[in-house]
Amino acid sequence: MACGNDGTSSVSGQCAPTARYPNAIGCAYVFGRITDPRGLALDSIEGLVRTGDSCNCTSPRLEGDDNGFYSVTVHRLSAGGNAPPFLDTATATVVALASAPKYPRHITGAAYFDTARVVLRFVPLGGTPPVNEANLRITIPAR
């Protein structure tokens, strides 16, 4: 796998293309923790990393573990023929949603979520991506 996804803040591998993204030219690593406003870890969280079209990047889904940690790799893809030079940064938005039935949506009918902007730092294939950290807080109403 091209970069770790083990819930820690270190990268476990070098940037490499994957079977799903064979035309990758670089990658960035995003890590964080999802908590409530008191700092308690939230589990059963899902979301994604959204990048703009100009990034020509993947928008990986994220899942928080039982301790609220998530980690994902964003791949920068080849733009083909007249591709611009490799860009080493891009702005992204990390979105996390409290998705499990245990979160009381029936009270308001709304999903509980948070977003965070992060500047992704990409490395070309073969490099070890630096950690881009984005922590999120989701306010869950009392039951």
JOCOR-V328600 format. One record per residue. PSI is psi in radians with two decimals (999 if undefined). OMEGA is omega in whole degrees, 0 to 359 (none if undefined). NEAR is the number of other C-alpha atoms within 8 Angstrom. Layout:
<<PSI:OMEGA:NEAR> <PSI:OMEGA:NEAR>>
This chain:
<<2.60:184:6> <0.53:181:10> <2.53:187:14> <2.77:177:12> <0.85:189:9> <0.19:177:6> <0.31:175:9> <3.00:184:9> <0.27:176:7> <2.66:181:6> <2.30:185:13> <0.10:181:6> <3.06:178:9> <2.75:178:12> <2.24:181:15> <2.67:174:12> <2.77:177:12> <3.00:178:9> <-0.62:180:5> <-0.57:182:4> <1.18:182:9> <-0.33:180:7> <0.40:177:7> <2.50:177:14> <-0.12:179:11> <3.05:177:14> <2.83:176:16> <2.67:182:16> <2.24:179:17> <2.30:184:13> <2.62:174:16> <-3.09:179:12> <2.50:181:13> <2.11:184:16> <3.03:169:13> <3.09:183:12> <-0.33:178:8> <-0.05:180:5> <0.11:178:7> <2.37:183:7> <2.44:173:11> <2.36:174:12> <3.14:181:9> <0.80:180:11> <2.44:174:15> <2.92:180:12> <-2.75:180:11> <2.91:174:11> <2.05:181:13> <2.25:175:10> <2.74:179:12> <2.83:180:9> <-0.61:183:6> <-0.32:179:4> <-0.54:187:8> <0.94:185:10> <2.84:174:11> <2.78:175:9> <1.38:187:9> <2.58:174:10> <2.64:176:9> <2.64:174:12> <2.25:176:9> <2.52:177:15> <-3.01:183:11> <-0.35:178:9> <0.19:177:9> <0.05:181:13> <2.60:172:13> <2.74:172:15> <2.41:181:14> <2.79:175:13> <2.26:175:13> <2.16:179:13> <2.35:171:12> <2.28:187:14> <2.71:178:12> <2.39:179:9> <0.00:178:8> <-2.75:186:5> <-1.32:185:4> <0.89:183:5> <2.46:174:7> <2.92:178:5> <2.74:180:4> <2.23:177:5> <2.33:186:6> <0.02:175:7> <2.74:174:8> <2.61:177:11> <2.42:179:10> <2.85:174:12> <2.18:175:11> <2.22:180:13> <2.26:177:12> <2.34:181:14> <2.38:172:12> <1.87:194:12> <-0.22:186:10> <2.68:177:7> <-0.39:181:6> <-0.30:177:4> <2.24:194:8> <1.10:178:10> <-0.45:182:10> <-0.32:179:6> <-0.81:184:5> <-0.29:184:6> <0.02:183:6> <2.64:172:6> <2.63:177:8> <2.24:187:11> <2.98:171:11> <2.72:176:10> <2.69:176:9> <2.37:175:10> <2.48:179:9> <2.47:173:11> <1.98:179:9> <2.37:176:12> <1.97:184:12> <2.63:170:15> <2.63:176:13> <2.90:177:10> <2.43:179:12> <-0.35:179:8> <2.87:175:8> <2.03:184:9> <2.47:175:14> <2.81:179:9> <2.22:172:11> <1.98:186:12> <2.34:176:8> <1.83:178:12> <2.53:184:9> <2.65:177:12> <2.22:180:11> <2.18:178:13> <2.01:177:8> <2.16:180:8> <2.66:177:5> <2.56:180:3> <999:none:3>>
